[in-house]
């Protein structure tokens, strides 16, 4: 029943009083099967929607007074959205009523109302096993992702999250300088464009210098500092007595020494280095082994050791250098793993 207006001194009949009492306990219900715009006669009543598709319940100004209320409820499968026409409608929940949801529209003025959503369904937008509760500007559903994907933060997404394949590479290493880089014709050879790989493996194969007794070094980012390493060194290839072992600091500030060429010809002269955290700006620990087969002479190095590179930058280039004379043979292979 709509709200009634009486005049001063008017005598109410029993039927009128019974009608008023009936509305207190059993509101007049107006059934709607399509979109609907509220009218003044709706104050104090219950508007019930029953539609299969989504519809709007529109609220305009100048129809209701402060303190007026009415109930909007939805029996149908279609969502009913309480929609501000010329009036203002605010809520702390949602203006969309799913099936069997209801709410009270309370007017604070002739042009503004608050919608108190009773949210019979708990307001959950989740529909499928594995769905997550998300938020953009309103609470909403984040659908479950494909098998073996992981939830990833992404500010470009409407919910700030997305399902994506893992970015961690759990496989093997990738050769970063295709075919390797020849170590000839200069006192140093640099391999660049190495950023983006956390683990790095450097293999120096068959290297030699035009001059004997030349120190073969590894340098990162052409940095003049930040290289630190120490190794155990066998200084004689033919005798392994205690006097032929020593602990040696294998840096001179800007390079790490991994080999020394003998004065005589060699059949094998190689070094291996593993670097961890190459793609970070923190300290990057490393380990290495160098080996010279001097063909029976006693002037080569056999060494193994470790250290770190502590520049606040990712490793973007590796330089192989010769301390005396140009490099005249060998190849460097650089592998990376993300």
DRENZA-54578 format. One record per residue (C-alpha): residue in one letter; z, y, x. Coordinates in steps of 0.2 Angstrom, whole numbers, plus 5000, padded with zeros to 4 digits. Example, Ala and Ser with C-alpha at 12.3 -4.5 7.8 and 13.67 -1.06 7.14 Angstrom:
A503949785062
S503649955068
This chain:
X500050005000
X499650175006
X500950305009
X501350394992
X501850574989
X503050624976
X503550794968
X505250874966
X506150814951
X504950674948
X505650524939
X505050354947
X504750214936
X505350034940
X503649984944
X503450124957
X505050084965
X504649904966
X502949944973
X503850054987
X505049914991
X503649784991
X502749885005
X504349895016
X504349705017
X502549655013
X501349795020
X499749825011
X498349735021
X496549795022
X495349655029
X493949715040
X492449605045
X491549745055
X491949895066
X493050015057
X493550205058
X495350235052
X495550355036
X497050445030
X497450315017
X497850185031
X499450265036
X500850145033
X499749995030
X499149845040
X497249835046
X496749655049
X495149615058
X494249455057
X492549455066
X491649335078
X491049475089
X491849615098
X492149775087
X493049945088
X494350025078
X494150205080
X495450345079
X495050525074
X496150685073
X496750775057
X497050615047
X498850575052
X500450675055
X501750655069
X502850495065
X501550405055
X501250225059
X500050085055
X499849905061
X498149845068
X497949655070
X496649535074
X496349355067
X494549335073
X493849265089
X493049435093
X494049565103
X494549715093
X494749875104
X495750025098
X494550165103
X494950355104
X493650445093
X494150625092
X496050585094
X496950535110
X497650355111
X498750295126
X499550135130
X500550055144
X499749885140
X497949865133
X496949935119
X496049765117
X496649645105
X496249465107
X496249335093
X498049335085
X498549495094
X499249645085
X500049815089
X500749965081
X499850135081
X501150275082
X500650455080
X501550595090
X500450725083
X498950745072
X497750725087
X498750595098
X499450425096
X500250285106
X499750105104
X501149985106
X500349815109
X501349665104
X500149555115
X500449395106
X499549295119
X500549365134
X499049475139
X498449345151
X496549355154
X496549185163
X495449055156
X495048925169
X495948805181
X496248905197
X495949075190
X497049215198
X497749375190
X496949525197
X496949715194
X495549845196
X496049985184
X496749855171
X497349685173
X495949555174
X495449385178
X494849335196
X493849175193
X494149025204
X492949015219
X491848875225
X492548725234
X493148765252
X493048955250
X494549065254
X495149225246
X494649375256
X495149555255
X493649665252
X493849845247
X492049855240
X492449725227
X493149795210
X494749685212
X494849715231
X494649525233
X493249395234
X493049215237
X492049185253
X491649055266
X492949055281
X492349165295
X493349065308
X492048965319
X492848795321
X491348725330
X490748725348
X490148865359
X488548955358
X487549005374
X487449195374
X486149225387
X484749105382
X484148995397
X485449075408
X485349225420
X484649205437
X485749265452
X484449335464
X483849495471
X485349605470
X487149615476
X487749595457
X486949535441
X487649595424
X487549505408
X487849625393
X487949615374
X489349495374
X490549575361
X491049475345
X491649315354
X493549275355
X493349125367
X492149145382
X491649005395
X490749065411
X489848935422
X489148995438
X487948855445
X487248835462
X487549015468
X487349075486
X487149235496
X485849295509
X487349315520
X488649185525
X490549205521
X490149315506
X491449315492
X490749275474
X491649375461
X491749395442
X491949575435
X492149625416
X491449775408
X491049855425
X492949905425
X493649965442
X495349905437
X496349785426
X495749625435
X497249515440
X497249335447
X498049215459
X497449045465
X497948895475
X496548885489
X496048745501
X495348835516
X494548685524
X493348565516
X493648425529
X495548425531
X496848425518
X498348445528
X499748565522
X499248695534
X497548715525
X498348755508
X498848935503
X499249035488
X498149185487
X497949345476
X496049335472
X495849515466
X495349675475
X495649785460
X494049775451
X493449595453
X494149415453
X493549305468
X493049135462
X492049075477
X491549105495
X489949055503
X490048955519
X489049005535
X488048845533
X486948775519
X487848705504
X487248565492
X488448615478
X489248785475
X489948825457
X491348905448
X491948885430
X493049015421
X493849015403
X494349175395
X495449185379
X495449335367
X493849405374
X493549495358
X495249585357
X495949745365
X497549655371
X497849565387
X496549425389
X497149275399
X495949165410
X495849015420
X494548965434
X493948835446
X492848865461
X492048725472
X490948735488
X490248575496
X489948635514
X489048475520
X490548425531
X490948595538
X492648675536
X492248855531
X492048835512
X493348865498
X494048745485
X495148845473
X495948845456
X496948975448
X497249095433
X497549275429
X497149405416
X496049555411
X497149685403
X495949825399
X496149895381
X494349845376
X493449685371
X492349605384
X490649665382
X489849625399
X490149505414
X489549545431
X489249415445
X489349495462
X489149455481
X490349535493
X489149525508
X487249525506
X486249505490
X486349355479
X484849235482
X485049085471
X486049015457
X486149045438
X487549105427
X487749035409
X488949125397
X489549035381
X490549115367
X491449055352
X491949165338
